[in-house]
Amino acid sequence: MPSVADFEAMLAAGRDNALLRYSLGNEYLKHGDPVRAAEHLRRAVDHDPKYSAAWKLLGRALTDAAAWDEALAAYRQGIAVAEARGDKQAAKEMGVFARRIEKQLKSGD
């Protein structure tokens, strides 16, 4: 399994694309660096705005970074993308996460 260093080397070699950025974001998230993960996941959705899995992971990274408003926006965009693609499961999951954030924001926690 490729490591963060392997993915970073691919990026440095000019192989920048949505899947590579998604993979980097996922690895940084696994290593407890949600801010760095979010940077790569934002680039993933820049490369492919219809990449619903990247929107979902971006929402998670932003949630882990306590960037609630940004996470909510990412989930909402991801829901729209997933619904447009017919990816009902991803839309449903992101809807659950978005409602949790909305509830948290309303309660002021």
C-alpha positions as CSV (number, residue, x, y, z in Angstrom):
1,M,0.0,0.0,0.0
2,P,1.4,3.4,-1.0
3,S,2.4,5.8,1.8
4,V,2.0,9.5,2.1
5,A,5.6,9.8,0.9
6,D,4.8,7.7,-2.2
7,F,1.7,9.8,-3.0
8,E,3.7,13.1,-2.5
9,A,6.4,11.8,-4.8
10,M,3.8,11.1,-7.5
11,L,2.5,14.6,-7.0
12,A,6.0,16.1,-7.2
13,A,6.5,14.2,-10.4
14,G,3.6,16.0,-12.0
15,R,0.9,13.3,-11.7
16,D,-1.7,15.7,-10.2
17,N,-5.3,14.4,-10.6
18,A,-8.4,13.9,-8.6
19,L,-7.7,10.3,-7.5
20,L,-4.1,11.1,-6.3
21,R,-5.4,14.1,-4.3
22,Y,-8.2,12.0,-2.9
23,S,-5.6,9.3,-1.9
24,L,-3.3,11.9,-0.3
25,G,-6.3,13.4,1.6
26,N,-7.3,10.0,2.8
27,E,-3.8,9.2,4.0
28,Y,-3.3,12.5,5.8
29,L,-6.7,11.9,7.5
30,K,-5.6,8.5,8.6
31,H,-2.4,10.1,10.1
32,G,-4.4,12.6,12.1
33,D,-3.8,15.7,9.9
34,P,-7.3,16.8,8.8
35,V,-6.1,20.3,7.8
36,R,-3.6,18.9,5.3
37,A,-6.1,16.3,4.3
38,A,-8.7,19.0,3.5
39,E,-6.2,20.9,1.3
40,H,-5.7,17.8,-0.9
41,L,-9.4,17.0,-0.9
42,R,-10.3,20.5,-2.0
43,R,-7.9,20.0,-5.0
44,A,-9.5,16.6,-5.7
45,V,-13.0,18.3,-6.1
46,D,-11.4,21.1,-8.1
47,H,-10.1,18.4,-10.5
48,D,-13.4,16.6,-10.5
49,P,-16.4,18.5,-9.1
50,K,-18.6,15.4,-9.6
51,Y,-16.4,13.1,-7.3
52,S,-18.9,12.5,-4.5
53,A,-16.5,10.3,-2.5
54,A,-14.1,13.2,-2.4
55,W,-16.8,15.6,-1.2
56,K,-17.7,13.2,1.5
57,L,-14.1,12.8,2.7
58,L,-13.6,16.6,2.5
59,G,-16.6,17.0,4.8
60,R,-15.1,14.6,7.2
61,A,-11.7,16.2,7.1
62,L,-13.2,19.6,7.8
63,T,-15.4,18.2,10.6
64,D,-12.2,16.7,12.2
65,A,-10.6,20.1,11.9
66,A,-13.6,21.7,13.6
67,A,-14.3,23.8,10.5
68,W,-18.0,23.4,10.9
69,D,-19.4,25.9,8.4
70,E,-16.9,24.6,5.7
71,A,-17.7,21.0,6.5
72,L,-21.5,21.7,6.2
73,A,-20.9,23.4,2.9
74,A,-18.8,20.5,1.6
75,Y,-21.5,18.0,2.7
76,R,-24.2,20.0,1.0
77,Q,-22.3,20.3,-2.2
78,G,-21.5,16.5,-2.0
79,I,-25.2,15.7,-1.5
80,A,-26.1,17.7,-4.6
81,V,-23.3,15.9,-6.6
82,A,-24.3,12.5,-5.3
83,E,-28.0,13.0,-6.0
84,A,-27.2,14.2,-9.5
85,R,-25.2,11.0,-10.1
86,G,-27.8,8.7,-8.6
87,D,-25.4,7.8,-5.7
88,K,-28.2,7.5,-3.1
89,Q,-26.1,5.9,-0.4
90,A,-23.4,8.6,-0.4
91,A,-26.1,11.3,-0.5
92,K,-27.8,9.7,2.5
93,E,-24.6,9.3,4.5
94,M,-23.6,13.0,3.8
95,G,-27.1,14.0,4.8
96,V,-26.7,12.4,8.2
97,F,-23.4,14.1,8.8
98,A,-24.8,17.5,7.6
99,R,-27.7,17.2,10.0
100,R,-25.3,16.4,12.9
101,I,-23.3,19.6,12.2
102,E,-26.5,21.7,11.8
103,K,-27.7,20.4,15.2
104,Q,-24.3,21.1,16.7
105,L,-24.3,24.6,15.3
106,K,-27.8,25.3,16.6
107,S,-27.0,24.1,20.1
108,G,-23.8,26.2,20.1
109,D,-21.5,23.4,21.2
